[in-house]
Structure formats: C-alpha cells, structure tokens
Amino acid sequence: MDKFIIQGGKKLSGSIAVNGAKNSALKILAALILSPDKCVIKNFPFIEDTLGAIAILEKLGAKVEINREEKIVTIDPSKINKTELDDLLVRRLRSSILFAGPMLARFGKVKMYHPGGCFIGRRPIDIFLDGFKAFGADIKMSEDEFEVSAKELKGANIFFPKITVTGTEAMMMTAVLAKGKTILQNCAMEPEIPVLADYLNKCGAKIKGAGTSIIEIEGVDKISGGEFTVIPDRIEAGTFVIMGLLMQSEIKIENCIPEHLGALIPILQEAGANLEIGNDYIKTKPSEMKAVSVMTHEYPGFATDAQPPYTLLMTQAHGQCIIHEAIFEGRLFFTDQLVTMGANIIMCDPHRVVINGPTKLFGKKLTSPDLRAGITMVLAGMTAEGQTTIENIYQIDRGYEKIEERLQKIGADIKRVKE
Ligand code: EPZ
C-alpha cells in the first residue's frame, strides 16, 4: 500500500488551483444514464471515486473515452446492456447508490449490492428505497443486495425525513422520466444540486426549485445528452484555505467559487483569519487564530466535509471550543490520531469534541480512515515538527488528485512511497 512521508514546518507560497468537485462529477456520471445520447464532461477530476464510477458504467456496457490532458470524459450510455451493477465496485463506492434511480427510470429495473458504507457512519439507504417505492417501484431485498423494478414510474410526493444530498439528487433524477408531477420537500440545497438540475433542464427535463428545499419535476418521455462542466470542489477549496492558515503562509487558492464555501468563510474570519476573497480565488495571510465553536449543518451551513480540517486548525488556535459533528456519527474518531501528535482534544460523545489550543504537534505514524480525515492528516503532518507517515492513502486519493505533486509545488515536503 502506498504511503505519504511528510517533513513538517515548511512555509508555503504561490498558488494552488482547485480541481473539479468529486461530489459534482459523481452525480453527472449517474444522471447521464437517463438519456441514450452522449454526455461530454469537462473539468473532470481523475480521482479514485470518479474512476470507480466510470468502471461501473463500463461494466454496464457504456462506452467511455478519457482525455486526461484536457480533463474531458465522453460517455455513450446507448451501449448499456446490463441492469446489474458490479458487486465489487459498488461495495467500494458509497455513492454508487446514485446509479439506482437513473437505471430504474431508463431500464425499468436495477440490481445492486448495498453500497459500501465508510468510516464516517452507517450510511443507510432507507430514504432511497422509500423514495423508489413512492414512484411505484417494487423492491426485492436480500441480505447484501437489492433489486428495484417498475413497469412504469409515476410522479410522487416525497417529504424527506432527513435532509440528504444524494437522496435529493437521486429522487430528482428519477422523477425526470416519471409520468406526471413529482414534488420533493425538505431537500438538500448543496450547490452541486442546481448545477445538475440546470444540465438536465438543458437536456429537456422540467425541474424547478433545485437549490431550495422544495423541488418540482414535471416528468418527460426522454431527454437528450449534452455537455456538463464540473464545478470547482468547494471542500478542496476550503481545505486549502485552512492549510494556508495552519502554515501561517500567503497562498492563493485559484479556480474556486468562494460563495460555495457557505458558512466556512465567515466562521474562519470570526476566528481571526485574514483572507482576501476574490471572484474566483481566496488568498490567505498569516493570522492569529482564536478558537471558535462550530456545529456542522447542511448547506449553506458549516459543511461536515470541512469539519476535519477545521478541527485540526482549532488545535492550533488560542482558547477552547466545541466541534459538534451533527451529521455523521463516526466523523470525529480520527481525532484520536491528532491526540497522539500532541493535540489537546477530549471526545464528549461520537458527535462532539472539546479542543484546547494551541498545542505543538509532533510527527507520527498515522492511518487515513476516510478521505476528509486523510487530507487532514496530511495537513497535520505539514504542521507538526518532524516526520509524519500516513498509511492507507487510497482514502486520500479517493478525493484529491495528485495531491502530493500539487502541495510540493507550493513548498510542502511530502512524497509518495510505493510499498
Ligand atoms: C453527501 O453524502 C456527500 N457525498 C458527502 O461527502 C457529504 O458528507 C454528505 O452529502 C453531507 O454533506 C456525495 O455527495 C457523494 P447525506 P450523502 O445523505 O448524500 C442520513 C465526502 O467526503 N441518511 O446527505 O450520502 C445519513 O446517515 C462525502 O465527499 C439516512 O438516514 O449524505 C446522514 O446522517 C462524505 N438515510 C444524513 O442523512 C438515507 O437513506 C445526511 O447524509 C440517506 C441518508
């Protein structure tokens, strides 16, 4: 297994460009199944999760052309000739649940393993299955896989019991080809959702309200293919801003959409961050950080995906704060590895930790449990004195393309060692 070796304490300088968003690319890779026509995806992030999703499409029979230099992926879904998703691939990719709705809507059935959970929590799919039933589908469940089928999908009224990002996206996609009107309530409002709806509407869908808590979809018989541009990754952008603050460095985070970072920016500024916010960039300057408590919340609140790097930043801030991870029950356990480095973090319960700072961190041998905790360990190694080794970096490559090359360019001392 590859690992990263990091020598800490190196100041950073220069610019780092933000990649296309994993959580935007994964959705178009599912939504394109709704049409037999070709889909051209631009600004594509070549990371483990998106390459895994492409592999699922290829196993279904779709034809895929990849142009890494231009960051373009062209997919021909007309060749899809299977309705059963590859077991191994599905179990590695939680977001493979996104394929179920479009497969059901286009082919009338889909069979797949329960998608992989991940370290951050159980990741149930009850809301998806209840949603498919609301459209009139039948569900056959066995211990580890399920099959959804329907002669015809009828428009449904779905009130989500919890705000779910992929649940909102999955039901929105499914409704596009259902007969009649669908109303979705208590929807997620993450920026990736209206971006997806705009694409589908350009292809002939009739979606209104995406990006708000109520989405209405008028079903149509078919939609065309089209060209989709992946938006900049707001979580990667936020992570790089926190990195600049941690390293007390002046860096420019380019190709980002600052307003997509939601509450993270005002909270960092409340904690003393000295930031220059441009139209498509953010500049960090050395800042005296003070502890500010946060609770994670659906967009535009403080994003749960930005919680791990922010938690690390608070170990270097002056004072005491509480980090309340309200969305996932397993997303704070990584902090025990920060404690081994010297951080002063007390876990109150799986959802809350108390941090006292600042404390000096010392390099250690760490293991990445999931992609957001994994990138946080990279930042911790950069912050710490001495050498840090990070194992299981597949869980970082899942979401951050060529991350060590990009960090080396702005002065980090990090190298990938192939085992
Ligand atoms: C999306 O996951 C993102 N993934 C996650 O990013 C992100 O952390 C999460 O939204 C919250 O912002 C993608 O977009 C591919 P949820 P998702 O459904 O949709 C519960 C990353 O690091 N729930 O919004 O799977 C669930 O347990 C990943 O890039 C049910 O109970 O998250 C959670 O408590 C991690 N039943 C809450 O809803 C269901 O059927 C919100 O989860 C579905 C979800």
Boltz pocket constraint, residues with backbone or C-beta under 6 A from the ligand:
constraints:
  - pocket:
      binder: B
      contacts: [[A, 22], [A, 23], [A, 26], [A, 95], [A, 121], [A, 122], [A, 123], [A, 124], [A, 125], [A, 126], [A, 127], [A, 128], [A, 162], [A, 163], [A, 164], [A, 165], [A, 166], [A, 167], [A, 188], [A, 304], [A, 305], [A, 326], [A, 327], [A, 328], [A, 371], [A, 372], [A, 399]]
      max_distance: 6.0
